[in-house]
């Protein structure tokens, strides 16, 4: 018999948040402070539909703005190099890819900090630092300043690792798929919209205004988020509730399920090591590598498409930005598919399995992604090399965007589902992998295309993606066994 939503919510409060324990295993303890029943208004999953989606809208706005700054300056790179009297191909690549190097470090910090101090303070402080650095880029006096500020901007971005965690805070398992799909589109869609805006802004106002406009928009979203968002991390909420009740009831024996007895130094060390330890967990490695490869391909396309369309099709700076629309459309279609399919399939399988929910039911869209990606790469590479009408390679990039999304979102949702209260650490490790791939692969793009041409160069990438096509089917059959053998609680 299927369990009602209230029962599922109660079980998730402890069982899902504490991967090593089930609610039924929790001994009765009169001094244990938890939520007051399944309808407790302090539980973020009981907050109103309007409030939760208002927070989602702000997260989407900030994430989109943060991530469009990744490539908003891409069409203006020739302009930046010209102003600072440089012709270096290395600088041209670093202006884009150095962001991801900073994000590799930042992701390892943001997730653990949010599990120590909560989502709210970490997110707001990171937003402020990000905004200051973005404004600083508009005042750069040389190439070194541009590159350093870009790296620090990547380091201070909080949305990558914290947004999926907040979705896990606010929504029960059956409702996460749609929210995760919409929100996770922003880090992928932002770098596509960025060059479109950046091309026209740089052409009319100069490259400094590409960062200036992003600063204005981010400041507006950041102020709204600061005013509206309240702490959603269950661990912090229950700790604060425990502290409040200790004073009100004069009972120092009260404790939350998340109190710990280790020293502050050990607690901090464990928090910062947790994302790194996940790279020893087989199920995490399989999923992160498969997802990050396709995401890295998007950055290869993003860092090369402007030059290709300007040289091959004689596009202007502004028109070259429009060439990113193909990837954007593909991602939007991928978002639509995942937003409908993830929750629908989970609910359907749950009904067929007497109310049981398995995280592996998030993974079927991956199979489609690894088939579509090679097709998109073949079309993009060979059409551009043969100078076929520009719509054809753009269709190829759209297929690549669709494929990347139908792999990335199921993986993100799966990891949020299985890592409970440590979902921010899992997202930190995931984003570290993704940003590493997005930094390294674009550096390999120019020499790959130079040696093999666009056709065979993209074909090599396609063959690698095609080799991963059996992975989703393997995980659907053996993923649960691998996950249980991984003994996640021992790594957390």
Sine and cosine of phi, psi and omega as CSV:
sin_phi,cos_phi,sin_psi,cos_psi,sin_omega,cos_omega
0.00,0.00,0.72,-0.70,-0.06,-1.00
-0.95,0.31,0.68,-0.73,0.00,-1.00
-0.97,0.23,0.61,-0.79,0.04,-1.00
-0.93,0.37,0.30,-0.95,-0.05,-1.00
-0.86,0.52,-0.62,0.79,-0.04,-1.00
-0.88,0.47,-0.64,0.77,0.01,-1.00
-0.92,0.40,-0.68,0.73,0.02,-1.00
-0.87,0.49,-0.66,0.75,-0.02,-1.00
-0.90,0.44,-0.66,0.75,0.01,-1.00
-0.90,0.43,-0.66,0.75,0.00,-1.00
-0.91,0.41,-0.62,0.79,0.00,-1.00
-0.92,0.40,-0.47,0.88,-0.02,-1.00
-0.82,0.57,-0.64,0.77,0.01,-1.00
-0.90,-0.43,-0.74,0.67,-0.13,-0.99
-0.90,0.43,-0.75,0.66,-0.02,-1.00
-0.95,0.30,-0.57,0.82,-0.02,-1.00
-0.97,0.25,-0.44,0.90,0.06,-1.00
-0.91,-0.42,1.00,0.03,-0.13,-0.99
-0.84,0.55,-0.40,0.92,-0.09,-1.00
-1.00,0.03,-0.07,1.00,-0.08,-1.00
-0.69,-0.73,0.45,-0.89,0.15,-0.99
-0.97,-0.25,0.43,-0.90,0.00,-1.00
-0.86,0.52,-0.63,0.78,-0.02,-1.00
-0.90,0.43,-0.35,0.94,0.00,-1.00
-1.00,0.07,-0.18,0.98,-0.06,-1.00
-0.96,0.29,0.87,-0.49,0.03,-1.00
-0.94,0.35,0.51,-0.86,0.05,-1.00
-0.93,0.37,0.80,-0.61,-0.05,-1.00
-0.66,-0.75,0.93,-0.37,-0.04,-1.00
-0.89,0.45,-0.33,0.94,-0.02,-1.00
-0.99,-0.13,0.06,1.00,0.00,-1.00
-0.99,0.12,0.81,-0.59,-0.03,-1.00
-0.99,-0.17,0.91,-0.42,0.08,-1.00
-0.75,-0.66,-0.14,-0.99,0.05,-1.00
-0.93,0.37,0.51,-0.86,0.00,-1.00
-0.99,0.11,0.97,0.26,0.02,-1.00
0.99,0.14,0.04,-1.00,-0.11,-0.99
-0.96,0.27,-0.24,0.97,-0.04,-1.00
-0.96,-0.29,0.23,0.97,-0.01,-1.00
-0.84,0.55,0.85,-0.53,-0.01,-1.00
-0.92,0.38,-0.24,0.97,0.06,-1.00
-0.97,0.25,-0.34,0.94,0.03,-1.00
-0.96,0.26,0.87,-0.49,-0.04,-1.00
-0.82,0.57,-0.46,0.89,0.00,-1.00
-0.97,0.25,-0.13,0.99,0.10,-0.99
-0.98,-0.18,-0.06,1.00,0.03,-1.00
-0.90,0.44,0.39,-0.92,-0.12,-0.99
-0.89,0.45,0.46,-0.89,0.05,-1.00
-0.84,0.55,-0.68,0.73,-0.04,-1.00
-0.90,0.44,-0.67,0.74,-0.02,-1.00
-0.92,0.39,-0.72,0.70,-0.03,-1.00
-0.87,0.49,-0.65,0.76,-0.01,-1.00
-0.99,0.17,-0.33,0.95,0.18,-0.98
-0.93,0.37,-0.68,0.74,0.09,-1.00
-0.88,0.47,-0.68,0.73,0.02,-1.00
-0.86,0.51,-0.67,0.74,-0.01,-1.00
-0.89,0.46,-0.66,0.75,0.03,-1.00
-0.93,0.38,-0.65,0.76,0.05,-1.00
-0.88,0.47,-0.66,0.75,0.04,-1.00
-0.89,0.46,-0.71,0.71,-0.01,-1.00
-0.89,0.46,-0.71,0.71,0.00,-1.00
-0.93,0.36,-0.66,0.75,-0.01,-1.00
-0.91,0.41,-0.66,0.75,0.04,-1.00
-0.88,0.47,-0.71,0.70,0.00,-1.00
-0.91,0.41,-0.71,0.71,0.03,-1.00
-0.84,0.55,-0.71,0.70,-0.14,-0.99
-0.99,0.10,-0.37,0.93,0.09,-1.00
-0.95,0.32,-0.36,0.93,0.07,-1.00
-0.94,0.33,-0.23,0.97,0.04,-1.00
-0.86,0.51,-0.70,0.71,-0.10,-1.00
-0.83,-0.56,0.22,0.98,-0.02,-1.00
-0.89,0.45,-0.42,0.91,-0.01,-1.00
-1.00,-0.06,-0.03,1.00,-0.08,-1.00
-0.84,0.54,-0.73,0.69,0.02,-1.00
-0.92,0.38,-0.32,0.95,-0.05,-1.00
-1.00,-0.10,0.07,1.00,-0.03,-1.00
-0.83,0.55,-0.70,0.71,0.06,-1.00
-0.85,0.52,-0.59,0.81,0.02,-1.00
-0.92,0.40,-0.66,0.75,0.02,-1.00
-0.91,0.42,-0.72,0.69,0.01,-1.00
-0.88,0.48,-0.64,0.77,-0.01,-1.00
-0.91,0.42,-0.66,0.75,-0.01,-1.00
-0.90,0.44,-0.58,0.81,-0.03,-1.00
-0.98,-0.18,0.31,0.95,0.14,-0.99
0.81,0.58,0.79,0.62,0.00,-1.00
-0.77,-0.64,0.56,-0.83,0.10,-0.99
-0.83,-0.55,0.28,0.96,-0.10,-1.00
-0.94,0.34,0.82,-0.57,0.10,-0.99
-0.92,0.39,-0.51,0.86,0.03,-1.00
-0.89,0.45,-0.71,0.70,0.04,-1.00
-0.88,0.48,-0.65,0.76,0.00,-1.00
-0.85,0.53,-0.66,0.75,0.01,-1.00
-0.97,0.23,-0.64,0.76,-0.06,-1.00
-0.91,0.42,-0.55,0.83,0.01,-1.00
-0.83,0.56,-0.56,0.83,0.02,-1.00
-1.00,0.01,-0.79,0.61,-0.20,-0.98
-0.98,0.20,-0.37,0.93,-0.04,-1.00
-0.90,0.44,-0.43,0.90,0.07,-1.00
-0.82,0.58,-0.73,0.68,-0.06,-1.00
-0.92,0.38,-0.49,0.87,0.06,-1.00
-0.90,0.44,-0.69,0.72,0.06,-1.00
-0.90,0.44,-0.63,0.78,-0.03,-1.00
-0.92,0.40,-0.48,0.88,0.05,-1.00
-0.85,0.53,-0.71,0.70,0.00,-1.00
-0.96,0.28,-0.68,0.73,-0.04,-1.00
-0.87,0.50,-0.65,0.76,-0.01,-1.00
-0.89,0.46,-0.56,0.83,0.00,-1.00
-0.95,0.31,-0.26,0.96,-0.02,-1.00
-0.99,-0.15,-0.71,0.71,-0.14,-0.99
-0.89,0.46,-0.74,0.68,-0.02,-1.00
-0.86,0.50,-0.82,0.57,0.03,-1.00
-0.86,0.51,-0.64,0.77,0.03,-1.00
-0.87,0.49,-0.62,0.78,-0.01,-1.00
-0.94,0.35,-0.44,0.90,0.04,-1.00
-0.99,0.13,-0.23,0.97,0.06,-1.00
-1.00,-0.09,-0.75,0.66,-0.13,-0.99
-0.94,-0.33,-0.15,0.99,-0.02,-1.00
0.97,-0.23,0.32,-0.95,-0.02,-1.00
-0.93,0.36,-0.65,0.76,-0.19,-0.98
-0.87,0.49,-0.83,0.55,-0.04,-1.00
-0.92,0.40,-0.62,0.79,-0.03,-1.00
-0.91,0.42,-0.70,0.71,-0.03,-1.00
-0.90,0.44,-0.72,0.69,-0.06,-1.00
-0.92,0.40,-0.65,0.76,0.02,-1.00
-0.92,0.38,-0.67,0.74,0.02,-1.00
-0.89,0.46,-0.63,0.78,0.04,-1.00
-0.87,0.50,-0.68,0.73,-0.02,-1.00
-0.90,0.43,-0.72,0.70,0.01,-1.00
-0.89,0.46,-0.67,0.74,0.01,-1.00
-0.86,0.50,-0.69,0.72,-0.02,-1.00
-0.90,0.43,-0.69,0.72,0.01,-1.00
-0.87,0.50,-0.69,0.72,0.00,-1.00
-0.93,0.38,-0.56,0.83,0.03,-1.00
-0.91,0.41,-0.67,0.74,0.06,-1.00
-0.90,0.43,-0.62,0.78,-0.01,-1.00
-0.88,0.48,-0.53,0.85,0.01,-1.00
-0.90,0.43,-0.48,0.88,0.01,-1.00
-0.94,0.34,-0.27,0.96,-0.03,-1.00
-0.95,-0.30,0.23,0.97,-0.04,-1.00
-0.87,0.49,0.65,-0.76,-0.04,-1.00
-0.96,-0.27,-0.21,0.98,0.00,-1.00
-0.38,-0.92,0.09,-1.00,-0.04,-1.00
-0.90,0.44,-0.60,0.80,-0.02,-1.00
-0.87,0.50,-0.66,0.75,0.01,-1.00
-0.91,0.42,-0.67,0.74,0.03,-1.00
-0.85,0.52,-0.75,0.66,-0.08,-1.00
-0.93,0.37,-0.67,0.75,0.00,-1.00
-0.91,0.42,-0.72,0.70,0.01,-1.00
-0.90,0.43,-0.58,0.81,0.05,-1.00
-0.90,0.44,-0.67,0.74,0.01,-1.00
-0.90,0.45,-0.70,0.71,-0.01,-1.00
-0.92,0.38,-0.56,0.83,0.08,-1.00
-0.87,0.49,-0.69,0.72,0.05,-1.00
-0.88,0.47,-0.61,0.79,-0.01,-1.00
-0.90,0.43,-0.55,0.84,-0.13,-0.99
-1.00,-0.08,0.06,1.00,0.00,-1.00
-0.97,0.24,0.81,-0.59,-0.07,-1.00
-0.98,-0.18,-0.41,0.91,-0.18,-0.98
-0.90,0.43,-0.52,0.85,-0.11,-0.99
-0.85,0.52,-0.74,0.68,-0.07,-1.00
-1.00,-0.09,-0.40,0.92,-0.09,-1.00
-1.00,-0.03,-0.50,0.87,-0.04,-1.00
-0.87,0.49,-0.76,0.65,0.05,-1.00
-0.88,0.48,-0.52,0.85,0.02,-1.00
-0.92,0.38,-0.63,0.77,0.03,-1.00
-0.92,0.39,-0.60,0.80,0.10,-0.99
-0.85,0.52,-0.70,0.71,0.05,-1.00
-0.89,0.45,-0.54,0.84,0.04,-1.00
-0.92,0.39,-0.64,0.77,-0.20,-0.98
-1.00,-0.01,-0.46,0.89,-0.17,-0.99
-0.85,-0.53,0.59,-0.81,0.12,-0.99
-0.96,0.27,0.18,-0.98,-0.15,-0.99
-0.81,0.58,-0.72,0.69,-0.09,-1.00
-0.94,0.33,-0.18,0.98,-0.04,-1.00
-0.95,-0.32,-0.03,1.00,-0.11,-0.99
-0.98,0.21,-0.49,0.87,-0.13,-0.99
-0.84,0.54,-0.75,0.66,-0.02,-1.00
-0.91,0.40,-0.73,0.68,-0.01,-1.00
-0.88,0.48,-0.68,0.73,-0.01,-1.00
-0.91,0.41,-0.61,0.79,-0.01,-1.00
-0.90,0.43,-0.72,0.69,-0.02,-1.00
-0.91,0.41,-0.73,0.68,-0.06,-1.00
-0.93,0.36,-0.64,0.76,-0.05,-1.00
-0.96,0.29,-0.21,0.98,0.08,-1.00
-0.92,0.40,-0.49,0.87,-0.13,-0.99
-0.89,0.46,-0.73,0.69,0.02,-1.00
-0.90,0.44,-0.36,0.93,0.02,-1.00
-1.00,-0.08,-0.58,0.81,-0.02,-1.00
-0.98,0.21,-0.56,0.83,-0.01,-1.00
-0.82,0.57,-0.76,0.65,0.01,-1.00
-0.92,0.40,-0.21,0.98,0.05,-1.00
-1.00,0.00,-0.70,0.71,0.03,-1.00
-0.93,0.38,-0.56,0.83,-0.04,-1.00
-0.79,0.61,-0.80,0.60,0.00,-1.00
-0.90,0.44,-0.52,0.85,0.03,-1.00
-0.90,0.44,-0.74,0.67,0.06,-1.00
-0.92,0.40,-0.70,0.71,-0.07,-1.00
-0.88,0.48,-0.59,0.81,-0.01,-1.00
-0.88,0.48,-0.72,0.70,-0.03,-1.00
-0.97,0.22,-0.59,0.81,0.04,-1.00
-0.90,0.43,-0.73,0.69,0.00,-1.00
-0.89,0.46,-0.61,0.79,-0.03,-1.00
-0.92,0.38,-0.58,0.81,-0.08,-1.00
-0.99,-0.15,-0.57,0.82,-0.10,-0.99
-0.88,-0.47,-0.19,0.98,-0.06,-1.00
0.99,-0.16,0.34,-0.94,-0.13,-0.99
-0.92,0.39,-0.46,0.89,-0.04,-1.00
-0.90,0.43,-0.51,0.86,-0.01,-1.00
-0.96,0.27,-0.26,0.96,0.10,-1.00
-0.88,0.47,-0.63,0.78,0.05,-1.00
-0.99,0.15,-0.54,0.84,-0.02,-1.00
-0.89,0.45,-0.70,0.72,0.01,-1.00
-0.90,0.43,-0.67,0.74,0.03,-1.00
-0.87,0.49,-0.60,0.80,0.02,-1.00
-0.89,0.46,-0.68,0.73,-0.02,-1.00
-0.90,0.43,-0.72,0.70,-0.02,-1.00
-0.91,0.41,-0.69,0.72,-0.02,-1.00
-0.90,0.43,-0.62,0.78,0.02,-1.00
-0.87,0.50,-0.66,0.75,0.00,-1.00
-0.91,0.42,-0.73,0.68,0.02,-1.00
-0.90,0.43,-0.65,0.76,-0.03,-1.00
-0.89,0.46,-0.66,0.75,0.03,-1.00
-0.91,0.42,-0.66,0.75,0.02,-1.00
-0.90,0.43,-0.66,0.75,0.01,-1.00
-0.90,0.43,-0.68,0.73,0.02,-1.00
-0.85,0.52,-0.62,0.79,-0.05,-1.00
-0.98,0.20,-0.51,0.86,-0.17,-0.99
-0.98,-0.18,-0.69,0.73,-0.18,-0.98
-0.95,0.30,0.73,-0.68,0.13,-0.99
-0.88,-0.47,0.40,-0.92,-0.13,-0.99
-0.79,0.62,0.76,-0.65,-0.03,-1.00
-0.89,-0.46,-0.02,1.00,-0.06,-1.00
-0.99,0.15,0.88,-0.47,-0.12,-0.99
-0.82,0.58,-0.64,0.76,-0.04,-1.00
-0.87,0.50,-0.73,0.68,-0.01,-1.00
-0.93,0.37,-0.66,0.75,0.00,-1.00
-0.85,0.52,-0.73,0.69,-0.03,-1.00
-0.95,0.30,-0.52,0.86,0.08,-1.00
-0.92,0.40,-0.68,0.73,0.03,-1.00
-0.91,0.42,-0.64,0.77,0.04,-1.00
-0.89,0.46,-0.65,0.76,0.02,-1.00
-0.88,0.47,-0.72,0.70,0.01,-1.00
-0.88,0.47,-0.64,0.77,0.00,-1.00
-0.91,0.41,-0.70,0.72,-0.04,-1.00
-0.94,0.35,-0.53,0.85,0.06,-1.00
-0.85,0.52,-0.66,0.75,0.00,-1.00
-0.96,0.29,-0.70,0.72,-0.05,-1.00
-0.91,0.41,-0.62,0.78,-0.08,-1.00
-0.99,-0.17,-0.06,1.00,-0.03,-1.00
0.79,0.61,0.74,0.68,-0.05,-1.00
-0.78,-0.62,1.00,-0.08,-0.02,-1.00
-0.93,0.36,-0.15,0.99,-0.02,-1.00
-0.99,0.16,-0.21,0.98,0.01,-1.00
-0.89,0.45,0.63,-0.78,-0.01,-1.00
-0.48,-0.88,0.42,-0.91,0.03,-1.00
-1.00,-0.10,0.24,-0.97,0.04,-1.00
-0.90,0.43,-0.23,0.97,-0.12,-0.99
-0.94,-0.34,0.18,0.98,0.11,-0.99
-0.92,0.40,0.52,-0.85,-0.02,-1.00
-0.74,-0.67,0.37,-0.93,-0.05,-1.00
-0.95,-0.31,0.00,1.00,-0.03,-1.00
-0.98,0.22,0.30,-0.95,0.00,-1.00
-0.93,0.36,0.40,-0.92,0.02,-1.00
-0.83,0.55,-0.62,0.78,-0.01,-1.00
-0.91,0.42,-0.67,0.74,0.01,-1.00
-0.93,0.38,-0.61,0.79,0.02,-1.00
-0.88,0.48,-0.71,0.70,0.03,-1.00
-0.90,0.43,-0.69,0.72,-0.01,-1.00
-0.88,0.47,-0.70,0.71,0.02,-1.00
-0.88,0.48,-0.65,0.76,-0.03,-1.00
-0.90,0.44,-0.67,0.74,-0.06,-1.00
-0.99,0.17,-0.37,0.93,0.05,-1.00
-1.00,0.08,-0.34,0.94,-0.11,-0.99
-0.84,0.54,-0.73,0.68,0.02,-1.00
-0.87,0.49,-0.59,0.81,-0.01,-1.00
-0.94,0.35,-0.58,0.81,-0.01,-1.00
-0.91,0.42,-0.42,0.91,-0.02,-1.00
-0.92,0.40,-0.34,0.94,0.03,-1.00
-0.95,0.30,-0.06,1.00,0.11,-0.99
-0.99,-0.17,-0.04,1.00,-0.02,-1.00
-1.00,-0.03,0.89,-0.46,-0.12,-0.99
-0.82,0.57,-0.71,0.70,-0.07,-1.00
-0.91,0.42,-0.58,0.81,0.03,-1.00
-0.93,0.38,-0.68,0.73,-0.03,-1.00
-0.89,0.46,-0.71,0.70,0.00,-1.00
-0.85,0.52,-0.71,0.70,-0.06,-1.00
-0.96,0.29,-0.67,0.74,-0.06,-1.00
-0.92,0.39,-0.67,0.75,-0.01,-1.00
-0.89,0.45,-0.71,0.70,-0.03,-1.00
-0.90,0.44,-0.66,0.75,0.00,-1.00
-0.94,0.34,-0.66,0.75,-0.10,-0.99
-0.94,0.34,-0.48,0.88,0.02,-1.00
-0.90,0.45,-0.74,0.67,0.00,-1.00
-0.92,0.39,-0.60,0.80,0.06,-1.00
-0.90,0.44,-0.62,0.78,0.06,-1.00
-0.90,0.44,-0.57,0.82,0.06,-1.00
-0.88,0.48,-0.61,0.79,0.03,-1.00
-0.88,0.48,-0.61,0.80,0.00,-1.00
-0.96,0.28,-0.50,0.86,0.12,-0.99
-0.89,0.46,-0.71,0.70,0.03,-1.00
-0.90,0.44,-0.70,0.71,-0.07,-1.00
-0.90,0.44,-0.59,0.81,-0.04,-1.00
-1.00,0.08,-0.16,0.99,-0.03,-1.00
-0.91,-0.42,-0.33,0.94,-0.18,-0.98
-0.93,0.38,-0.57,0.82,0.00,-1.00
-0.88,0.48,-0.77,0.63,-0.01,-1.00
-0.89,0.46,-0.65,0.76,-0.02,-1.00
-0.90,0.44,-0.71,0.70,-0.05,-1.00
-0.97,0.26,-0.48,0.88,0.09,-1.00
-0.95,0.32,-0.64,0.76,-0.05,-1.00
-0.98,0.18,-0.63,0.77,-0.10,-0.99
-1.00,0.07,-0.63,0.77,-0.10,-0.99
-0.90,-0.43,0.10,0.99,0.05,-1.00
0.85,0.52,0.64,0.77,0.05,-1.00
-0.96,0.27,0.56,-0.83,0.15,-0.99
-0.97,0.22,0.06,-1.00,0.03,-1.00
-0.85,0.52,-0.72,0.70,-0.02,-1.00
-0.91,0.41,-0.72,0.70,0.00,-1.00
-0.91,0.41,-0.56,0.83,0.03,-1.00
-0.88,0.47,-0.56,0.83,0.07,-1.00
-0.89,0.46,-0.56,0.83,0.00,-1.00
-0.92,0.39,-0.34,0.94,0.01,-1.00
-0.91,0.42,-0.27,0.96,0.04,-1.00
-0.98,0.21,-0.15,0.99,-0.04,-1.00
-0.89,0.46,-0.50,0.87,0.02,-1.00
-0.88,0.48,-0.74,0.67,0.02,-1.00
-0.89,0.45,-0.66,0.75,-0.01,-1.00
-0.88,0.48,-0.69,0.72,0.01,-1.00
-0.90,0.44,-0.68,0.74,0.03,-1.00
-0.87,0.49,-0.67,0.74,0.02,-1.00
-0.91,0.42,-0.64,0.77,0.02,-1.00
-0.88,0.47,-0.66,0.75,0.04,-1.00
-0.92,0.39,-0.61,0.79,0.08,-1.00
-0.89,0.46,-0.64,0.77,0.04,-1.00
-0.89,0.46,-0.69,0.73,0.00,-1.00
-0.88,0.48,-0.70,0.71,0.01,-1.00
-0.88,0.48,-0.76,0.65,-0.06,-1.00
-0.92,0.39,-0.61,0.79,-0.03,-1.00
-0.90,0.44,-0.52,0.85,0.02,-1.00
-1.00,0.06,-0.71,0.70,-0.19,-0.98
-0.97,0.25,-0.64,0.77,-0.15,-0.99
-0.88,0.47,-0.81,0.59,-0.02,-1.00
-0.95,0.33,-0.63,0.78,-0.01,-1.00
-0.87,0.49,-0.73,0.69,-0.05,-1.00
-0.93,0.38,-0.64,0.77,0.02,-1.00
-0.89,0.46,-0.70,0.71,0.01,-1.00
-0.91,0.42,-0.64,0.77,-0.01,-1.00
-0.90,0.43,-0.72,0.70,0.00,-1.00
-0.93,0.37,-0.56,0.83,0.05,-1.00
-0.89,0.46,-0.67,0.74,0.02,-1.00
-0.91,0.42,-0.53,0.85,-0.02,-1.00
-0.99,0.14,-0.22,0.98,-0.05,-1.00
-0.86,-0.52,0.58,0.82,0.12,-0.99
0.83,0.55,0.66,0.75,0.09,-1.00
1.00,0.07,-0.05,1.00,0.01,-1.00
-0.97,0.22,0.62,-0.79,0.03,-1.00
-0.86,-0.51,0.79,-0.62,0.06,-1.00
-0.91,-0.42,0.75,-0.66,0.01,-1.00
-0.85,0.53,-0.49,0.87,-0.04,-1.00
-0.88,0.47,-0.30,0.95,0.03,-1.00
-0.95,0.32,-0.08,1.00,0.10,-1.00
-0.99,0.16,-0.24,0.97,-0.27,-0.96
-1.00,-0.02,-0.26,0.97,-0.06,-1.00
-0.79,0.62,-0.62,0.78,0.01,-1.00
-0.86,0.50,-0.37,0.93,0.03,-1.00
-0.86,0.51,-0.60,0.80,-0.03,-1.00
-0.87,0.49,-0.66,0.75,0.04,-1.00
-0.91,0.41,-0.65,0.76,-0.03,-1.00
-0.87,0.49,-0.67,0.74,-0.05,-1.00
-0.97,0.22,-0.19,0.98,0.12,-0.99
-1.00,0.00,-0.63,0.77,-0.04,-1.00
-0.96,0.29,-0.58,0.81,-0.06,-1.00
-0.84,0.54,-0.77,0.64,0.02,-1.00
-0.86,0.50,-0.64,0.77,0.02,-1.00
-0.87,0.50,-0.71,0.70,0.01,-1.00
-0.89,0.46,-0.66,0.75,0.00,-1.00
-0.92,0.40,-0.64,0.77,0.05,-1.00
-0.87,0.49,-0.74,0.68,-0.03,-1.00
-0.90,0.44,-0.73,0.68,-0.03,-1.00
-0.87,0.49,-0.76,0.65,-0.09,-1.00
-0.92,0.39,-0.78,0.62,-0.10,-1.00
-0.96,0.27,-0.54,0.84,0.03,-1.00
-0.93,0.38,-0.68,0.73,0.02,-1.00
-0.92,0.40,-0.64,0.77,-0.01,-1.00
-0.91,0.41,-0.57,0.82,-0.02,-1.00
-1.00,0.05,0.04,1.00,0.00,-1.00
0.86,0.51,0.54,0.84,0.08,-1.00
-0.93,0.37,0.45,-0.89,-0.07,-1.00
-0.66,0.75,0.70,-0.71,-0.24,-0.97
-0.86,0.50,-0.36,0.93,0.02,-1.00
-0.89,0.45,-0.53,0.84,-0.07,-1.00
-0.92,0.40,-0.78,0.62,0.07,-1.00
-0.89,0.45,-0.48,0.88,0.06,-1.00
-0.92,0.40,-0.60,0.80,0.10,-0.99
-0.88,0.48,-0.64,0.77,0.05,-1.00
-0.87,0.49,-0.68,0.74,0.02,-1.00
-0.92,0.38,-0.54,0.84,0.05,-1.00
-0.89,0.46,-0.66,0.75,0.04,-1.00
-0.90,0.43,-0.61,0.80,0.04,-1.00
-0.90,0.43,-0.68,0.73,0.04,-1.00
-0.89,0.46,-0.67,0.75,0.04,-1.00
-0.88,0.48,-0.71,0.71,-0.04,-1.00
-0.91,0.42,-0.69,0.72,0.00,-1.00
-0.86,0.51,-0.64,0.77,-0.05,-1.00
-0.95,0.30,-0.65,0.76,-0.02,-1.00
-0.95,0.31,-0.12,0.99,0.13,-0.99
-0.98,-0.18,-0.72,0.70,-0.11,-0.99
-0.91,0.42,-0.71,0.71,-0.09,-1.00
-0.93,0.36,-0.71,0.70,0.08,-1.00
-0.86,0.52,-0.62,0.78,0.01,-1.00
-0.91,0.42,-0.71,0.70,0.01,-1.00
-0.87,0.50,-0.73,0.69,-0.02,-1.00
-0.90,0.43,-0.64,0.77,0.03,-1.00
-0.87,0.49,-0.73,0.68,-0.03,-1.00
-0.92,0.40,-0.62,0.79,0.07,-1.00
-0.88,0.47,-0.64,0.77,-0.01,-1.00
-0.90,0.43,-0.66,0.75,-0.19,-0.98
-1.00,-0.01,-0.28,0.96,-0.10,-1.00
-0.98,-0.21,0.07,1.00,0.17,-0.99
0.79,0.61,-0.74,-0.67,-0.06,-1.00
-0.92,0.40,-0.23,0.97,0.02,-1.00
-0.99,-0.17,0.40,0.92,-0.01,-1.00
-0.89,0.45,-0.50,0.87,0.01,-1.00
-0.92,0.38,-0.62,0.79,0.07,-1.00
-0.91,0.42,-0.64,0.77,0.04,-1.00
-0.89,0.45,-0.66,0.75,0.04,-1.00
-0.92,0.38,-0.57,0.82,0.05,-1.00
-0.89,0.46,-0.73,0.68,0.02,-1.00
-0.90,0.43,-0.64,0.77,0.02,-1.00
-0.89,0.46,-0.72,0.70,-0.03,-1.00
-0.94,0.34,-0.50,0.87,0.10,-0.99
-0.88,0.48,-0.72,0.69,0.04,-1.00
-0.88,0.48,-0.71,0.70,-0.06,-1.00
-0.90,0.44,-0.69,0.72,-0.03,-1.00
-0.94,0.33,-0.54,0.84,0.09,-1.00
-0.89,0.46,-0.72,0.69,0.01,-1.00
-0.91,0.42,-0.63,0.78,-0.01,-1.00
-0.95,0.31,-0.32,0.95,0.08,-1.00
-1.00,0.08,-0.69,0.72,-0.12,-0.99
-0.98,0.22,-0.73,0.68,-0.10,-0.99
-0.88,0.47,-0.66,0.75,0.05,-1.00
-0.88,0.48,-0.48,0.87,0.06,-1.00
-0.93,0.37,-0.46,0.89,0.01,-1.00
-0.99,0.11,-0.30,0.95,-0.05,-1.00
-0.86,0.51,-0.83,0.56,-0.04,-1.00
-0.85,0.53,-0.74,0.67,0.03,-1.00
-0.92,0.40,-0.52,0.85,0.04,-1.00
-0.91,0.42,-0.74,0.67,0.00,-1.00
-0.93,0.37,-0.56,0.83,0.00,-1.00
-0.92,0.39,-0.61,0.79,-0.05,-1.00
-0.99,0.17,-0.63,0.78,-0.14,-0.99
-0.92,-0.38,-0.20,0.98,-0.10,-1.00
1.00,0.10,0.22,-0.97,-0.04,-1.00
-0.90,0.43,-0.61,0.79,-0.05,-1.00
-0.91,0.42,-0.87,0.49,-0.03,-1.00
-0.96,0.29,-0.49,0.87,0.05,-1.00
-0.88,0.48,-0.74,0.67,0.04,-1.00
-0.95,0.31,-0.44,0.90,0.05,-1.00
-0.91,0.41,-0.62,0.78,0.06,-1.00
-0.86,0.51,-0.70,0.71,0.04,-1.00
-0.89,0.46,-0.62,0.78,-0.01,-1.00
-0.91,0.42,-0.64,0.77,0.00,-1.00
-0.90,0.43,-0.59,0.80,0.04,-1.00
-0.90,0.43,-0.70,0.71,0.02,-1.00
-0.89,0.45,-0.64,0.77,-0.01,-1.00
-0.90,0.43,-0.55,0.83,0.02,-1.00
-0.91,0.42,-0.39,0.92,0.01,-1.00
-1.00,0.03,-0.08,1.00,-0.08,-1.00
-0.83,0.55,-0.60,0.80,0.01,-1.00
-0.94,0.33,-0.25,0.97,-0.11,-0.99
-0.85,0.53,-0.74,0.67,-0.01,-1.00
-0.85,0.53,-0.64,0.77,0.00,-1.00
-0.92,0.38,-0.60,0.80,0.05,-1.00
-0.90,0.44,-0.68,0.73,-0.03,-1.00
-0.95,0.32,-0.56,0.83,0.04,-1.00
-0.89,0.46,-0.55,0.83,-0.03,-1.00
-1.00,0.05,-0.66,0.75,-0.12,-0.99
-0.90,-0.43,-0.01,1.00,-0.08,-1.00
-0.86,0.51,-0.68,0.73,0.00,-1.00
-0.89,0.46,-0.68,0.73,0.01,-1.00
-0.89,0.45,-0.69,0.72,0.02,-1.00
-0.90,0.44,-0.67,0.74,-0.03,-1.00
-0.89,0.46,-0.69,0.72,-0.01,-1.00
-0.94,0.35,-0.60,0.80,0.06,-1.00
-0.93,0.37,-0.42,0.91,0.00,-1.00
-0.94,0.34,-0.37,0.93,0.01,-1.00
0.77,0.64,0.92,0.38,-0.13,-0.99
-0.83,0.55,-0.60,0.80,-0.06,-1.00
-0.88,0.48,-0.46,0.89,-0.02,-1.00
-0.96,0.27,-0.40,0.92,0.01,-1.00
-1.00,0.02,-0.27,0.96,-0.08,-1.00
-0.99,-0.15,0.00,0.00,0.00,0.00
